[in-house]
Amino acid sequence: MRATRHVTWQQRFAAWAIATTGIFLVAAYQAASPSAEPRFAQTATAQAAPRPADVESFRKTIEPIFMRDRGGTMAGYAACVMCHTWQTSLRFDLETPATDAGWSAEQSQMNFQMITQLVNTKSPENSWLLLKPLEPKAGGLGHTGGTYWTSREDPEFQAVLNWIRSLPADRYVPAPQPAVDFEFFRSCVQNVFAKPREGHINCSNCHGAGLMGFAPLPRDGRTTWNEEEARAAFRVISRLIVAGNPEKSRFMLKPLHPDGGGSYAHNGVRRWQTRDDPEWQMLAAWVRGERKGSSCS
């Protein structure tokens, strides 16, 4: 009988990071650095001291779910902490656990402040924290990290839902988001996908299909997208932006150079070196809801 060995999430993460790219380890270190800048905007409600009982229930009920070893490093099998610690530009951005057992009390306070921006205590079932890992056929939003709950009856889904319901009903409610204009997307944003910069590959080479397929090639030999194709691409990209906040939008951060405030990891090129790039500024204004209509000037 072959002996088995317990493998911690840290060991899985280290093996995965070494096998892919060393930059992940650097990012994990930087995310844990005490000199790092705050990683998310605090609302007035979130800045108020939470109830101690809420933080304690978060530590006992929710944080163990984030630490749970699911048997691998691929989408649908990786522990939440394997992606949501070092990817420091995402909305779901946990502290790096202090030990194998989990987070310190101080770290849990910071995790709680971040996670409560992803819940909706007025409508718990519609919380982003619940819908991202949920199977799309069950009403989920789609998750590049894979599906973790195939239905709303999953015990983990129910545990998270009940925890959200236990919070003060009027305290953790998302602010209204501005509308992101489809017409500007079709007229101006899609043009970005069709015009690679010198030495770069076309966005469609990697983003032509799937959960990240916001730049599919026009079908039937056409050079422009029809209404159906544009609507489908708009649905995809809507998952990759945070309306009103380009600084937290994956679409805006992945192609941006890390030295300019972009994500640490992007398998494609860095289209923008800084946020001062006019194209980045144009797209940021669109994400903020400021650019509408068909004029790109």
C-alpha positions in Angstrom: 0.0 0.0 0.0 1.5 3.3 -1.0 1.9 5.9 1.8 0.2 9.2 1.4 1.4 12.6 2.6 -0.7 15.6 3.6 0.0 18.5 1.3 -0.9 22.0 2.6 -2.3 24.7 0.4 1.0 26.5 0.8 2.9 23.6 -0.7 0.4 23.3 -3.6 0.7 27.0 -4.2 4.5 26.9 -4.2 4.6 24.0 -6.6 2.1 25.7 -8.9 3.9 29.0 -8.8 7.3 27.6 -9.6 5.8 25.6 -12.4 4.2 28.6 -14.0 6.1 31.8 -13.2 8.2 33.1 -10.3 6.3 36.4 -10.4 3.5 34.9 -8.3 5.8 34.4 -5.4 7.0 38.0 -5.6 3.4 39.2 -5.7 2.5 37.1 -2.7 5.4 38.6 -0.8 4.4 42.1 -1.8 0.8 41.5 -0.8 1.9 40.4 2.7 4.3 43.4 3.1 3.3 45.6 6.0 4.3 48.6 3.9 1.7 47.9 1.2 -0.8 50.5 0.4 -4.5 49.9 1.2 -6.0 47.7 -1.5 -9.6 48.7 -1.6 -11.7 51.8 -1.1 -13.4 52.0 2.3 -17.1 53.1 2.4 -18.3 55.1 5.4 -20.2 52.0 6.5 -17.2 49.7 6.1 -14.9 52.0 8.1 -17.2 51.8 11.1 -16.0 49.2 13.6 -17.8 45.9 12.9 -19.6 44.0 15.7 -17.1 41.6 17.4 -19.6 38.8 17.1 -19.8 39.3 13.3 -16.0 39.1 12.9 -15.9 36.0 15.1 -18.6 34.2 13.1 -16.7 35.2 10.0 -13.5 33.6 11.3 -15.3 30.4 12.3 -17.6 30.0 9.3 -16.2 31.8 6.3 -12.5 31.8 6.5 -12.2 28.0 6.8 -14.0 27.8 3.4 -11.3 30.0 1.9 -8.6 27.8 3.3 -10.2 24.5 2.3 -8.0 22.2 0.2 -10.0 21.1 -2.7 -7.5 18.6 -4.1 -5.6 20.5 -6.8 -4.4 23.7 -8.4 -6.6 23.9 -11.4 -9.9 25.8 -11.8 -12.6 24.2 -9.6 -10.0 22.4 -7.4 -7.8 25.1 -6.0 -8.3 26.6 -2.6 -9.5 30.2 -2.7 -6.3 31.4 -1.1 -4.2 30.1 -4.0 -5.5 32.9 -6.2 -7.1 35.4 -3.9 -4.0 36.4 -1.9 -1.4 37.4 -4.5 -3.7 38.8 -7.1 -3.8 42.1 -5.2 -5.9 44.1 -7.7 -9.0 42.0 -7.4 -12.1 42.8 -5.4 -11.8 39.5 -3.6 -8.3 40.1 -2.1 -7.5 38.2 1.1 -4.5 38.7 3.3 -1.8 36.0 3.0 -2.5 33.6 5.9 0.0 34.0 8.8 0.2 30.2 9.3 -1.0 26.9 8.0 -3.9 27.2 10.4 -5.1 30.5 8.9 -5.2 34.2 9.6 -4.3 36.2 12.7 -7.0 38.1 14.4 -5.7 41.4 12.8 -5.7 39.8 9.4 -9.2 38.5 9.9 -10.4 42.0 10.6 -8.9 43.2 7.2 -10.4 40.2 5.4 -13.8 41.0 7.0 -13.7 44.6 5.8 -12.9 43.4 2.3 -15.5 40.5 2.2 -18.3 42.7 3.4 -17.9 44.8 0.3 -18.9 41.7 -1.7 -22.1 41.0 0.1 -25.6 42.6 0.0 -27.3 42.3 3.4 -30.5 43.8 1.9 -30.6 41.0 -0.7 -28.3 38.2 0.5 -29.1 35.8 -2.3 -27.7 38.4 -4.8 -24.3 38.8 -3.1 -21.4 38.8 -5.4 -19.6 36.5 -2.9 -22.2 33.9 -3.4 -22.8 34.2 -7.2 -19.2 34.1 -8.5 -18.4 30.4 -7.4 -21.9 29.3 -8.3 -22.7 27.3 -11.5 -24.0 29.7 -14.1 -26.9 27.3 -14.9 -27.9 27.8 -11.2 -27.8 31.6 -11.5 -24.0 32.1 -11.0 -22.0 34.9 -12.6 -19.2 32.7 -14.0 -15.8 32.4 -12.4 -12.4 31.9 -14.1 -11.4 30.0 -11.0 -14.0 27.4 -11.7 -17.4 26.3 -10.3 -17.4 25.3 -6.7 -21.2 25.0 -6.1 -23.4 23.3 -8.6 -26.6 24.5 -6.9 -27.9 26.8 -4.3 -28.5 23.8 -2.1 -24.8 23.1 -1.7 -23.9 23.1 2.1 -21.2 25.7 1.6 -23.5 28.0 -0.4 -26.0 27.7 2.4 -23.4 28.3 5.1 -22.2 31.5 3.4 -25.8 32.6 2.7 -26.8 32.1 6.4 -23.7 34.1 7.5 -24.7 37.0 5.3 -28.2 36.9 6.7 -26.8 37.1 10.2 -25.2 40.5 9.5 -27.1 43.8 10.1 -29.6 44.1 7.2 -28.9 47.7 6.5 -25.2 47.8 7.0 -23.4 46.1 4.1 -25.3 47.2 1.1 -23.5 48.0 -2.2 -23.7 51.5 -3.5 -25.5 51.9 -6.8 -23.2 51.4 -9.8 -23.3 53.7 -12.9 -24.6 52.2 -16.1 -21.8 51.2 -18.6 -22.9 52.1 -22.1 -23.3 49.4 -24.7 -23.2 51.8 -27.7 -19.8 53.2 -26.7 -18.6 49.6 -26.2 -19.7 48.6 -29.7 -18.4 51.8 -31.4 -15.2 52.4 -29.5 -14.1 49.7 -27.1 -14.3 46.9 -29.6 -12.1 48.9 -32.0 -9.3 48.5 -29.4 -9.6 44.7 -29.8 -9.2 45.0 -33.5 -6.1 47.1 -33.5 -3.1 45.5 -31.8 -0.2 47.7 -31.1 3.1 47.3 -32.9 4.7 44.0 -31.9 1.6 42.8 -30.0 -0.8 40.0 -30.8 -4.5 40.6 -31.4 -6.7 40.4 -28.3 -8.8 37.7 -30.1 -5.8 35.3 -30.1 -6.5 34.6 -26.4 -9.9 36.2 -25.7 -11.9 34.9 -28.6 -14.1 32.5 -26.6 -14.9 31.1 -23.1 -15.3 32.9 -19.8 -12.7 35.5 -20.9 -13.9 35.7 -24.5 -14.7 39.4 -24.7 -13.0 39.8 -28.1 -14.3 37.1 -30.4 -13.5 37.5 -34.1 -16.4 38.5 -36.3 -17.9 35.5 -38.0 -18.4 34.8 -41.7 -15.3 36.7 -42.8 -16.7 40.0 -41.6 -14.4 42.7 -40.2 -17.0 44.2 -37.8 -19.2 42.6 -35.2 -23.0 42.3 -35.7 -25.5 43.1 -32.9 -25.6 39.6 -31.6 -21.8 39.2 -31.4 -21.4 42.6 -29.8 -24.1 41.9 -27.2 -22.4 38.5 -26.3 -19.0 40.2 -26.0 -20.5 43.0 -23.8 -22.0 40.4 -21.4 -18.5 38.8 -21.0 -16.7 42.1 -20.5 -19.3 43.2 -18.0 -18.1 40.5 -15.7 -14.5 41.7 -16.0 -15.2 45.3 -15.0 -16.3 47.0 -11.8 -18.7 49.7 -13.0 -17.6 53.0 -11.6 -14.2 51.7 -10.6 -11.6 51.1 -13.4 -8.9 50.7 -10.7 -10.6 47.4 -9.6 -11.5 46.2 -13.0 -9.6 43.2 -14.3 -10.1 44.3 -17.9 -8.3 47.5 -17.1 -5.5 46.0 -14.9 -4.4 42.8 -16.7 -3.0 44.6 -19.8 -1.5 47.4 -17.7 2.2 47.1 -16.7 2.7 46.3 -13.0 4.9 49.4 -12.6 2.0 51.4 -13.7 -0.4 49.9 -11.3 -1.5 46.8 -13.3 -2.0 43.2 -12.2 1.1 41.1 -11.5 0.1 38.4 -13.9 -1.2 38.5 -17.5 -0.4 35.8 -20.0 -0.7 38.3 -22.8 1.1 41.6 -23.6 1.1 44.8 -21.5 -0.8 47.1 -23.8 -0.5 50.1 -21.5 2.6 51.1 -19.5 0.9 53.6 -17.3 -2.6 54.8 -16.5 -1.8 58.0 -18.3 -2.1 56.3 -21.7 -4.9 58.1 -23.6 -6.5 54.7 -24.5 -6.5 53.6 -20.9 -8.0 56.9 -19.9 -10.7 56.6 -22.5 -11.7 53.1 -21.3 -11.5 54.2 -17.7 -14.0 56.9 -18.4 -16.3 54.3 -20.0 -16.1 52.1 -17.0 -16.9 55.0 -14.8 -20.1 55.6 -16.9 -18.8 58.9 -18.3 -18.5 57.9 -22.0 -21.7 57.2 -23.9 -22.8 57.0 -27.5 -20.9 56.4 -30.7 -18.3 59.2 -30.6 -14.8 58.0 -29.7 -13.1 61.4 -29.9 
